[in-house]
């Protein structure tokens, strides 16, 4: 792995951080008291948030499986990686195509500490980790070029990350800049939380007031706009549990939407 510091970065354990709260909601162990307190506040106000977290994670598995098995993608740029858990992007992709290359991007110090778990590639493939903020697409693209061939299609994975960007930072422009650098035949896989439920809106407001980071719910229409100029893969932008659900999986409606689009 390149660009990893010789010693672990300092961790702010006194404030909740989104990757660690999400890890707690997924019943992981890489979190601190502040993260658990924030997670419990959300759970108390909106008990369905844990189901949303699990459904979002299952979408990642299905999207990567589609991209590797059906779309023939062999390169992935996963921004807003979060803490390692079961079925990370490279594990799903390399089970189907061992030669797949995956670059992970995150700026949470604890994710960086655990990044080695994301770099256990097959001999045929390759993985890398970039410490960068999604609001710095040039740094991300420059770093990704060490591992990915930008003359061949790349799948841009942005699951739950644009919700962490306020409208003032122009998330649509960030997506557009990243996609502009990718060749035709590339894909965008994206999911984020919607603002359709009052209890969820109130829970997120409490979370934002007690966290070092913030989350911004948007309408399904706003989230769908991030796919402008792309060819949407069926069934389009839909609730996360309804995007090509497994036979044994759930197609329930949850408070998030997702989609996959192809760059023509």
Rosetta blueprint (number, residue, H / E / L):
1 X L
2 X L
3 X L
4 X L
5 X L
6 X L
7 X L
8 X L
9 X L
10 X L
11 X L
12 X L
13 X L
14 X L
15 X L
16 X E
17 X L
18 X H
19 X H
20 X H
21 X H
22 X H
23 X H
24 X H
25 X H
26 X L
27 X L
28 X L
29 X L
30 X L
31 X L
32 X L
33 X H
34 X H
35 X H
36 X H
37 X H
38 X H
39 X H
40 X H
41 X H
42 X H
43 X H
44 X H
45 X H
46 X L
47 X L
48 X L
49 X H
50 X H
51 X H
52 X H
53 X H
54 X H
55 X H
56 X H
57 X H
58 X H
59 X H
60 X H
61 X H
62 X H
63 X H
64 X H
65 X H
66 X H
67 X H
68 X H
69 X H
70 X H
71 X L
72 X L
73 X L
74 X L
75 X E
76 X E
77 X E
78 X E
79 X E
80 X L
81 X L
82 X L
83 X L
84 X L
85 X L
86 X L
87 X L
88 X L
89 X H
90 X H
91 X H
92 X H
93 X H
94 X H
95 X H
96 X H
97 X L
98 X L
99 X L
100 X L
101 X E
102 X E
103 X E
104 X E
105 X E
106 X E
107 X L
108 X L
109 X H
110 X H
111 X H
112 X H
113 X H
114 X L
115 X H
116 X H
117 X H
118 X H
119 X L
120 X L
121 X L
122 X L
123 X L
124 X L
125 X L
126 X E
127 X E
128 X E
129 X E
130 X E
131 X E
132 X L
133 X L
134 X L
135 X L
136 X L
137 X H
138 X H
139 X H
140 X H
141 X H
142 X H
143 X H
144 X H
145 X L
146 X L
147 X L
148 X L
149 X L
150 X L
151 X L
152 X L
153 X L
154 X L
155 X E
156 X E
157 X E
158 X E
159 X E
160 X L
161 X L
162 X H
163 X H
164 X H
165 X L
166 X L
167 X H
168 X H
169 X H
170 X L
171 X H
172 X H
173 X H
174 X H
175 X H
176 X H
177 X H
178 X H
179 X H
180 X H
181 X L
182 X L
183 X L
184 X L
185 X L
186 X L
187 X E
188 X E
189 X E
190 X E
191 X E
192 X E
193 X E
194 X E
195 X L
196 X L
197 X L
198 X H
199 X H
200 X H
201 X H
202 X H
203 X H
204 X H
205 X H
206 X H
207 X H
208 X H
209 X H
210 X L
211 X E
212 X L
213 X L
214 X L
215 X L
216 X L
217 X L
218 X E
219 X L
220 X H
221 X H
222 X H
223 X H
224 X H
225 X H
226 X H
227 X H
228 X L
229 X L
230 X E
231 X E
232 X E
233 X L
234 X L
235 X L
236 X L
237 X L
238 X E
239 X E
240 X H
241 X H
242 X H
243 X L
244 X L
245 X L
246 X L
247 X L
248 X L
249 X L
250 X L
251 X L
252 X L
253 X L
254 X L
255 X L
256 X E
257 X E
258 X E
259 X E
260 X E
261 X E
262 X E
263 X E
264 X L
